[in-house]
Amino acid sequence: MSALAKRLGVAPSALYNHVKSKHDVLLLLQDHLMNRVDVSGFGTLPWPEAVRNWAWSYRDVFTQHSPLIPVIAVLPVTGAPRTLQMYEELTRGFLDAGWPEPLVVPAIVALESFIFGSAFDVAAPEDIFETGELADSSPHFTSAVRARQLPADGAPADAAFRLGLDGLISGLDAQRREWADAPSNAG
């Protein structure tokens, strides 16, 4: 709180006129960021497309604020109305698309885990997988690194995110259909 007050140019006591604790500051940050995540596709677009739009938006928000990922990823949503509103819209979109309620939160967590990791990947150096002088000891990996097709815009993190997100969406949708078709889950 002292460092935040110093950065804002106010006395620490002034912060406590607005928040009770560091936890409250983190909730405000969480709400601010989650309010920027676009959930507008739910209710207007098919589920896969709505999820895709939400995920890209979510990743873009946290790409700009990646130091907050370890904090936000484990911060409870209690007391964060904008965050809960984002999750409410997301959940309603899943349910409207026929998702069984027991699978909704696990699917969201799976997507968020991928999104957070991908937000870190955006800042990774372009040569992160170059094997250098150890190329001979890892010939298969070295060959795969050299063979990968990078997008024309040179954003390998976007290509990886697109591939992974498409795989997650299709895989999750397949699991949703399997759940719906299972005799023990019917009716």
Secondary structure, 3 states (H helix, E strand, C coil): CHHHHHHHCCCHHHHCCCCCCHHHHHHHHHHHHHHCCCCCCECCECHHHHHHHHHHHHHHHHHCCHHHHHHHCCCCCCCCHHHHHHHHHHHHHHHHCCCCHHHHHHHHHHHHHHHHHHHHHHCCCCCCCCCHHHHHHCHHHHHHHHHCCCCCCCCHHHHHHHHHHHHHHHHHHHHHHHHHHCHHHCC
